[in-house]
Amino acid sequence: MSAETSVVRVGLIGVGKMGLHHLKAMAATPLARIVGVADPAASEDDLRPLLPAGAVVVKSAAELYAQAKPDVVHIVTPPHTHEALALEAIAAGCHVYIEKPFTPTAAAAARVLDAARARGLKVCAGHQVLFEAPASKSPSSTALKTRSWRSRNSRLARSLAWMPAATSSACDR
Ligand SMILES: NC(=O)c1ccc[n+]([C@@H]2O[C@H](COP(=O)([O-])OP(=O)(O)OC[C@H]3O[C@@H](n4cnc5c(N)ncnc54)[C@H](O)[C@@H]3O)[C@@H](O)[C@H]2O)c1
């Protein structure tokens, strides 16, 4: 978070179908402000009405870091680009939110998590609708739901100590 304000400065990388949802959500909260968007296919004319005054529209993440100095970036690009963009963001000193799927492989995810840990930065995977009916039928969503509960309520987290080791370890990553 920048020193002069408590509002989180957010950069958006990738403004396709999902990126537009991020823009609209950001406009609805006073806690965060879009300071720039980066997308080689972005049309400044189309985006300008959706952006706060002063936000930059650039073609690459490198330009975003140089011109907008975000605290956090949202990576909302195709999955094969997530790892490289996340490592670039971490190298630029930004916390990172990555749209699902986090990375295409577990090895790539480990590289991103290790890089963030080394810099003392946070990374987060964006998974929506975890608590809606179709997701609740998926056993693979259990770890993510548990991690979400744990981050919201540490007392509840202690009560989840009975969970199997494999699930617990996945939740803690
Ligand atoms: N569309 C959905 O309903 C949906 C829902 C949940 C999550 N997601 C996730 O969101 C991410 C994006 O999906 P989408 O549907 O918005 O894709 P999209 O193809 O509509 O948009 C992706 C955008 O990223 C841009 N881009 C590509 N490489 C870039 C780079 N190196 N730097 C900057 N911008 C770059 C493209 O120009 C494009 O505008 C994916 O990880 C996807 O799984 C999508």
The ligand as an SDF file (V2000), in Angstrom:
LIG
                    3D

 44 48  0  0  0  0  0  0  0  0999 V2000
  -14.0400  -15.5890  -18.8900 N   0  0  0  0  0  0  0  0  0  0  0  0
  -14.4390  -16.1250  -17.7410 C   0  0  0  0  0  0  0  0  0  0  0  0
  -15.6450  -16.3730  -17.4810 O   0  0  0  0  0  0  0  0  0  0  0  0
  -13.4470  -16.4310  -16.6770 C   0  0  0  0  0  0  0  0  0  0  0  0
  -13.9410  -16.7450  -15.4430 C   0  0  0  0  0  0  0  0  0  0  0  0
  -13.0510  -16.9790  -14.4270 C   0  0  0  0  0  0  0  0  0  0  0  0
  -11.7000  -16.9130  -14.6690 C   0  0  0  0  0  0  0  0  0  0  0  0
  -11.2180  -16.6340  -15.8970 N   0  0  0  0  0  0  0  0  0  0  0  0
   -9.7630  -16.5970  -16.0740 C   0  0  0  0  0  0  0  0  0  0  0  0
   -9.3580  -15.2790  -16.3870 O   0  0  0  0  0  0  0  0  0  0  0  0
   -8.1970  -15.3330  -17.2220 C   0  0  0  0  0  0  0  0  0  0  0  0
   -8.4880  -14.5420  -18.4810 C   0  0  0  0  0  0  0  0  0  0  0  0
   -9.6070  -15.1040  -19.1380 O   0  0  0  0  0  0  0  0  0  0  0  0
  -10.4920  -14.2290  -20.1530 P   0  0  0  0  0  0  0  0  0  0  0  0
  -11.6890  -15.0580  -20.4180 O   0  0  0  0  0  0  0  0  0  0  0  0
  -10.6470  -12.8350  -19.6640 O   0  0  0  0  0  0  0  0  0  0  0  0
   -9.5350  -14.2410  -21.4540 O   0  0  0  0  0  0  0  0  0  0  0  0
   -9.5830  -13.2270  -22.6940 P   0  0  0  0  0  0  0  0  0  0  0  0
   -8.9190  -13.9600  -23.8200 O   0  0  0  0  0  0  0  0  0  0  0  0
  -10.9630  -12.6710  -22.8990 O   0  0  0  0  0  0  0  0  0  0  0  0
   -8.6680  -12.0050  -22.2320 O   0  0  0  0  0  0  0  0  0  0  0  0
   -7.2900  -12.1510  -21.9810 C   0  0  0  0  0  0  0  0  0  0  0  0
   -6.6300  -10.8040  -22.2440 C   0  0  0  0  0  0  0  0  0  0  0  0
   -5.2610  -10.9170  -21.8480 O   0  0  0  0  0  0  0  0  0  0  0  0
   -4.4830  -10.1650  -22.7770 C   0  0  0  0  0  0  0  0  0  0  0  0
   -3.0920  -10.6180  -22.7000 N   0  0  0  0  0  0  0  0  0  0  0  0
   -2.5500  -11.7540  -23.1850 C   0  0  0  0  0  0  0  0  0  0  0  0
   -1.2300  -11.8160  -22.9000 N   0  0  0  0  0  0  0  0  0  0  0  0
   -0.9390  -10.6800  -22.2030 C   0  0  0  0  0  0  0  0  0  0  0  0
    0.2450  -10.1670  -21.6210 C   0  0  0  0  0  0  0  0  0  0  0  0
    1.4140  -10.8210  -21.6740 N   0  0  0  0  0  0  0  0  0  0  0  0
    0.1830   -8.9710  -20.9880 N   0  0  0  0  0  0  0  0  0  0  0  0
   -0.9640   -8.2790  -20.9020 C   0  0  0  0  0  0  0  0  0  0  0  0
   -2.1460   -8.7200  -21.4350 N   0  0  0  0  0  0  0  0  0  0  0  0
   -2.1130   -9.9210  -22.0800 C   0  0  0  0  0  0  0  0  0  0  0  0
   -5.1480  -10.4100  -24.1220 C   0  0  0  0  0  0  0  0  0  0  0  0
   -4.8010   -9.3950  -25.0830 O   0  0  0  0  0  0  0  0  0  0  0  0
   -6.6320  -10.3960  -23.7330 C   0  0  0  0  0  0  0  0  0  0  0  0
   -7.2060   -9.0860  -23.8520 O   0  0  0  0  0  0  0  0  0  0  0  0
   -7.9020  -16.8120  -17.4700 C   0  0  0  0  0  0  0  0  0  0  0  0
   -6.9490  -17.2710  -16.5460 O   0  0  0  0  0  0  0  0  0  0  0  0
   -9.2490  -17.4670  -17.2220 C   0  0  0  0  0  0  0  0  0  0  0  0
   -9.1380  -18.8260  -16.8440 O   0  0  0  0  0  0  0  0  0  0  0  0
  -12.0590  -16.3720  -16.9060 C   0  0  0  0  0  0  0  0  0  0  0  0
  1  2  1  0
  2  3  2  0
  2  4  1  0
  4  5  1  0
  4 44  2  0
  5  6  2  0
  6  7  1  0
  7  8  2  0
  8  9  1  0
  8 44  1  0
  9 10  1  0
  9 42  1  0
 10 11  1  0
 11 12  1  0
 11 40  1  0
 12 13  1  0
 13 14  1  0
 14 15  2  0
 14 16  1  0
 14 17  1  0
 17 18  1  0
 18 19  2  0
 18 20  1  0
 18 21  1  0
 21 22  1  0
 22 23  1  0
 23 24  1  0
 23 38  1  0
 24 25  1  0
 25 26  1  0
 25 36  1  0
 26 27  1  0
 26 35  1  0
 27 28  2  0
 28 29  1  0
 29 30  1  0
 29 35  2  0
 30 31  1  0
 30 32  2  0
 32 33  1  0
 33 34  2  0
 34 35  1  0
 36 37  1  0
 36 38  1  0
 38 39  1  0
 40 41  1  0
 40 42  1  0
 42 43  1  0
M  CHG  2   8   1  16  -1
M  END
$$$$
